[in-house]
Amino acid sequence: MACGVSPLAGFLAGLLIIKLMFTVLLRRATPRINHSLRRLQWLGAAWLAFAHGTNDGQKSMGIITLVLLLGGFITDFTVPYWVMLLCATAITLGTMSGGWRIVRTVGY
């Protein structure tokens, strides 16, 4: 039951945001708003890259945590926060620096 609630809630939230943006932006469509939206695309691309990094970074987090566990640096298999941040940041920077194809593909 809970597995079906999350995608449905995400879909409805996205639909509401899109409807709100179309309503607000189409009523006041001016070149100034277009200029502002173009600047905000950089923020959107950075957010997309970070989301991609946090999602795909889980594989790297598992490997790094396993190495830390086997090396005796940690006592239980719990991913340290700094490992999460490091992996997400590394993949984010990689996507932002050379992964424009990924950003375009995920964006479409």
N, CA and C of each residue as an Amber inpcrd file, in Angstrom:
protein
   324
   0.8180000  -1.1920000   0.0000000   0.0000000   0.0000000   0.0000000
   0.8600000   1.2530000   0.0000000   1.8800000   1.3020000   0.8680000
   2.7320000   2.4850000   0.9770000   3.5760000   2.6820000  -0.2770000
   3.8620000   1.6120000  -0.9980000   4.6770000   1.7280000  -2.2150000
   3.9490000   2.5210000  -3.2940000   2.6670000   2.4830000  -3.3290000
   1.9120000   3.1930000  -4.3530000   1.6050000   4.6400000  -3.9940000
   1.7300000   4.9950000  -2.7230000   1.3850000   6.3390000  -2.2810000
   2.4480000   7.3530000  -2.7130000   3.7050000   7.0110000  -2.5890000
   4.7890000   7.9400000  -2.8980000   4.7940000   8.3810000  -4.3660000
   4.7440000   7.4580000  -5.3380000   4.7100000   7.9220000  -6.7340000
   3.4730000   8.7570000  -7.0500000   2.3500000   8.3840000  -6.4790000
   1.1240000   9.1360000  -6.7120000   1.2160000  10.5370000  -6.1110000
   1.7590000  10.6360000  -4.9110000   1.9280000  11.9430000  -4.2690000
   2.9090000  12.8120000  -5.0590000   3.9960000  12.2080000  -5.5460000
   4.9540000  12.9500000  -6.3600000   4.3390000  13.4370000  -7.6590000
   3.5420000  12.5870000  -8.2890000   2.8700000  12.9680000  -9.5370000
   1.9180000  14.1360000  -9.2980000   1.1140000  14.0420000  -8.2430000
   0.1520000  15.1060000  -7.9520000   0.8430000  16.4160000  -7.5890000
   1.9320000  16.3320000  -6.8180000   2.6750000  17.5470000  -6.4640000
   3.2720000  18.1860000  -7.7130000   3.8460000  17.3720000  -8.6010000
   4.3990000  17.8960000  -9.8400000   3.3330000  18.5190000 -10.7290000
   2.1850000  17.8690000 -10.7980000   1.0830000  18.3900000 -11.6040000
   0.6020000  19.7410000 -11.0730000   0.4870000  19.8580000  -9.7510000
   0.0650000  21.1240000  -9.1540000   1.0820000  22.2360000  -9.4060000
   2.3610000  21.9050000  -9.3010000   3.4030000  22.9130000  -9.5420000
   3.3830000  23.3670000 -10.9900000   3.2370000  22.4400000 -11.9200000
   3.1930000  22.7990000 -13.3400000   1.9730000  23.6570000 -13.6410000
   0.8180000  23.2700000 -13.1260000  -0.4010000  24.0560000 -13.3420000
  -0.2410000  25.4750000 -12.7760000   0.3380000  25.5750000 -11.5920000
   0.5470000  26.8780000 -10.9710000   1.5050000  27.7300000 -11.8040000
   2.5980000  27.1380000 -12.2640000   3.5650000  27.8940000 -13.0600000
   2.9660000  28.3470000 -14.3900000   2.2240000  27.4740000 -15.0610000
   1.5920000  27.8720000 -16.3110000   0.6020000  29.0090000 -16.0810000
  -0.1730000  28.9100000 -15.0220000  -1.1650000  29.9410000 -14.7350000
  -0.4930000  31.2850000 -14.4570000   0.5200000  31.2800000 -13.6310000
   1.1950000  32.5250000 -13.2510000   2.0080000  33.0830000 -14.4160000
   2.7680000  32.2300000 -15.0990000   3.6790000  32.7210000 -16.1260000
   2.9890000  33.0870000 -17.4260000   1.9400000  32.3910000 -17.8030000
   1.2770000  32.7150000 -19.0540000   0.4660000  34.0060000 -18.9560000
   0.0090000  34.3400000 -17.7900000  -0.7350000  35.5890000 -17.6190000
   0.1740000  36.8050000 -17.6730000   1.4010000  36.6220000 -17.2270000
   2.3460000  37.7390000 -17.1670000   3.5780000  37.4660000 -18.0240000
   3.3950000  36.8880000 -19.1730000   4.5090000  36.5330000 -20.0340000
   5.1360000  37.7850000 -20.6470000   6.3240000  38.1280000 -20.1720000
   7.0810000  39.2560000 -20.7010000   8.5250000  38.8050000 -20.9110000
   9.2800000  39.5440000 -21.7080000  10.7020000  39.1900000 -21.8780000
  11.4720000  39.2060000 -20.5650000  11.0560000  40.0410000 -19.6170000
  11.7490000  40.0980000 -18.3240000  11.5910000  38.7770000 -17.5690000
  10.4020000  38.2090000 -17.5870000  10.1820000  36.9240000 -16.9180000
  10.9910000  35.8340000 -17.6080000  11.0360000  35.8780000 -18.9340000
  11.8080000  34.8930000 -19.6810000  13.2880000  34.9690000 -19.3020000
  13.8000000  36.1740000 -19.1470000  15.1960000  36.3540000 -18.7470000
  15.4390000  35.7560000 -17.3570000  14.5120000  35.9930000 -16.4460000
  14.6370000  35.4440000 -15.0900000  14.5910000  33.9240000 -15.1040000
  13.7050000  33.3580000 -15.9130000  13.6030000  31.9020000 -15.9830000
  14.8570000  31.2790000 -16.5790000  15.4620000  31.9550000 -17.5330000
  16.7070000  31.4260000 -18.1020000  17.8110000  31.3680000 -17.0610000
  17.8530000  32.3640000 -16.2090000  18.8490000  32.3520000 -15.1310000
  18.5460000  31.2330000 -14.1190000  17.2810000  31.0010000 -13.8590000
  16.9060000  29.9500000 -12.9140000  17.1770000  28.5510000 -13.4610000
  17.3500000  28.4280000 -14.7650000  17.6660000  27.1210000 -15.3350000
  19.0040000  26.6030000 -14.8220000  19.9240000  27.5060000 -14.5280000
  21.2100000  27.0790000 -13.9540000  20.9960000  26.4250000 -12.5890000
  20.1240000  27.0200000 -11.8060000  19.8070000  26.4390000 -10.5020000
  19.1240000  25.0820000 -10.6800000  18.2120000  24.9960000 -11.6380000
  17.5400000  23.7300000 -11.9130000  18.5020000  22.6530000 -12.3830000
  19.4580000  23.0300000 -13.2290000  20.4560000  22.0640000 -13.7010000
  21.3540000  21.5940000 -12.5550000  21.7170000  22.5210000 -11.6730000
  22.5370000  22.1450000 -10.5150000  21.7640000  21.2070000  -9.5890000
  20.4810000  21.4980000  -9.3770000  19.6520000  20.6400000  -8.5290000
  19.4980000  19.2570000  -9.1460000  19.3070000  19.2060000 -10.4580000
  19.1930000  17.9270000 -11.1530000  20.4820000  17.1300000 -11.0380000
  21.6040000  17.8110000 -11.1840000  22.8960000  17.1370000 -11.0550000
  23.0820000  16.5950000  -9.6410000  22.6860000  17.3700000  -8.6320000
  22.8130000  16.9030000  -7.2520000  21.8950000  15.7090000  -6.9940000
  20.6720000  15.7630000  -7.5320000  19.7470000  14.6410000  -7.3640000
  20.3060000  13.3900000  -8.0360000  20.9040000  13.5690000  -9.1940000
  21.5370000  12.4400000  -9.8850000  22.6900000  11.8990000  -9.0520000
  23.4590000  12.8030000  -8.4500000  24.5890000  12.3830000  -7.6250000
  24.1600000  11.6290000  -6.3840000  23.0840000  12.0710000  -5.7510000
  22.6390000  11.3780000  -4.5470000  22.0420000  10.0160000  -4.8860000
  21.4370000   9.8860000  -6.0450000  20.8370000   8.6120000  -6.4360000
  21.9070000   7.6050000  -6.8450000  22.7670000   7.9760000  -7.7690000
  23.7870000   7.0500000  -8.2530000  24.9680000   6.9250000  -7.3030000
  25.0800000   7.8280000  -6.3760000  26.1770000   7.7690000  -5.4240000
  26.0560000   6.6370000  -4.4210000  24.8890000   6.0140000  -4.3370000
  24.6890000   4.9330000  -3.3670000  25.6220000   3.7560000  -3.6270000
  25.8950000   3.4880000  -4.8940000  26.8140000   2.3860000  -5.2220000
  28.2000000   2.6690000  -4.6630000  28.6680000   3.8890000  -4.8850000
  29.9870000   4.2740000  -4.3810000  30.0090000   4.3120000  -2.8630000
  28.9110000   4.7710000  -2.2630000  28.8400000   4.8230000  -0.8000000
  28.9840000   3.4410000  -0.1870000  28.3430000   2.4580000  -0.8020000
  28.4350000   1.0920000  -0.2980000  29.8510000   0.5510000  -0.3600000
  30.5280000   0.8140000  -1.4670000  31.9050000   0.3190000  -1.6210000
  32.8370000   1.0070000  -0.6290000  32.7280000   2.3280000  -0.5070000
  33.6000000   3.0580000   0.4240000  33.3330000   2.6190000   1.8580000
  32.0570000   2.4180000   2.2140000  31.7220000   1.9770000   3.5690000
  32.2520000   0.5700000   3.8260000  32.1900000  -0.2920000   2.8320000
  32.7380000  -1.6440000   2.9850000  34.2500000  -1.6000000   3.2050000
  34.9340000  -0.7480000   2.4620000  36.3890000  -0.6070000   2.6460000
  36.6940000  -0.0670000   4.0430000  35.9090000   0.9040000   4.5130000
  36.1170000   1.4350000   5.8600000  35.8710000   0.3660000   6.9280000
  34.8600000  -0.4710000   6.7080000  34.5540000  -1.5360000   7.6590000
  35.6550000  -2.5930000   7.6780000  36.0730000  -3.0240000   6.4960000
  37.1230000  -4.0500000   6.4210000  38.4680000  -3.5240000   6.8860000
  38.6970000  -2.2230000   6.7410000  39.9520000  -1.6270000   7.2040000
  39.9530000  -1.3170000   8.6910000  38.8160000  -1.5090000   9.3610000
  38.7400000  -1.2720000  10.7980000  38.5100000   0.1860000  11.1780000
  38.1560000   1.0340000  10.2260000  37.9270000   2.4430000  10.5260000
  36.5510000   2.6920000  11.1260000  35.5970000   1.7910000  10.8450000
  34.2740000   1.8570000  11.4610000  33.9340000   0.4700000  11.9920000
  33.0290000   0.4250000  12.9910000  32.7400000  -0.8560000  13.6360000
  31.4970000  -1.5430000  13.0850000  30.5880000  -0.7910000  12.4880000
  29.3970000  -1.4030000  11.9060000  29.1570000  -0.8230000  10.5100000
  28.3530000  -1.5250000   9.7340000  28.1220000  -1.1210000   8.3470000
  27.0480000  -0.0370000   8.2860000  27.4300000   1.1480000   8.7210000
  26.5800000   2.3310000   8.6500000  27.3450000   3.3860000   7.8480000
  26.7180000   3.8990000   6.8130000  27.3930000   4.8650000   5.9450000
  27.5640000   6.1830000   6.6880000  28.8200000   6.6350000   6.8750000
  29.0350000   7.9270000   7.5290000  28.4960000   9.0730000   6.6680000
  28.1040000  10.1440000   7.3320000  27.5300000  11.2860000   6.6210000
  28.5360000  11.8940000   5.6400000  29.8100000  11.9390000   6.0370000
  30.8090000  12.5350000   5.1560000  30.9910000  11.7160000   3.8830000
  30.7640000  10.3970000   3.9500000  30.8490000   9.5660000   2.7490000
  29.6770000   9.8820000   1.8240000  28.4860000  10.0650000   2.3960000
  27.3240000  10.4420000   1.5840000  27.5760000  11.7580000   0.8640000
  28.0510000  12.7340000   1.6200000  28.3000000  14.0560000   1.0560000
  29.4050000  14.0100000   0.0040000  30.4460000  13.2550000   0.2600000
  31.5610000  13.1380000  -0.6780000  31.1150000  12.5030000  -2.0010000
  30.3830000  11.4150000  -1.9290000  29.9390000  10.7290000  -3.1460000
  28.9540000  11.5750000  -3.9380000  27.9980000  12.1770000  -3.2580000
  27.0200000  13.0210000  -3.9500000  27.6950000  14.2170000  -4.6010000
  28.6540000  14.8150000  -3.9060000  29.3630000  15.9700000  -4.4550000
  30.2200000  15.5810000  -5.6490000  30.9020000  14.4390000  -5.5730000
  31.7510000  13.9970000  -6.6790000  30.9330000  13.7440000  -7.9420000
  29.8170000  13.0730000  -7.8100000  28.9840000  12.8000000  -8.9820000
  28.3220000  14.0840000  -9.4760000  27.9510000  14.9670000  -8.5460000
  27.3730000  16.2520000  -8.9420000  28.3700000  17.0640000  -9.7640000
  29.5970000  17.1680000  -9.2940000  30.6110000  17.9340000 -10.0220000
  30.9190000  17.3000000 -11.3740000  30.9430000  15.9860000 -11.4230000
  31.1700000  15.3070000 -12.6970000  30.0540000  15.5650000 -13.6880000
  28.8350000  15.5360000 -13.2050000  27.6870000  15.7950000 -14.0860000
  27.6840000  17.2410000 -14.5490000  27.9770000  18.1640000 -13.6330000
  27.9530000  19.5790000 -14.0110000  29.1070000  19.9500000 -14.9350000
  30.2560000  19.2930000 -14.7780000  31.4070000  19.6800000 -15.5900000
  31.3970000  19.0560000 -16.9770000  30.9310000  17.8470000 -17.1160000
  30.9880000  17.2310000 -18.4330000  29.7980000  16.3850000 -18.7860000
  28.8130000  16.3520000 -17.9360000  27.6870000  15.4660000 -18.1640000
  26.4500000  16.1680000 -18.6890000  26.6260000  17.1080000 -19.6100000
  25.4630000  17.8290000 -20.1330000  24.5070000  16.8980000 -20.8670000
  25.0350000  15.8290000 -21.4300000  24.1460000  14.8540000 -22.0750000
  23.2380000  14.2070000 -21.0370000  23.7940000  13.9090000 -19.8750000
  22.9950000  13.3050000 -18.8020000  21.9280000  14.2930000 -18.3360000
  22.3230000  15.5430000 -18.1360000  21.3680000  16.5550000 -17.6960000
  20.2620000  16.7070000 -18.7260000  20.6280000  16.7390000 -19.9920000
  19.6160000  16.8820000 -21.0500000  18.7100000  15.6560000 -21.1090000
  19.2960000  14.4600000 -20.9980000  18.5050000  13.2370000 -21.0560000
  17.5430000  13.1380000 -19.8820000  18.0410000  13.3650000 -18.6770000
  17.1820000  13.2910000 -17.4950000  16.1530000  14.4130000 -17.5120000
  16.5310000  15.5730000 -18.0160000  15.6130000  16.7110000 -18.0870000
  14.4590000  16.4740000 -19.0410000  14.7370000  15.7420000 -20.1230000
  13.6590000  15.4360000 -21.0720000  12.8590000  14.2550000 -20.5870000
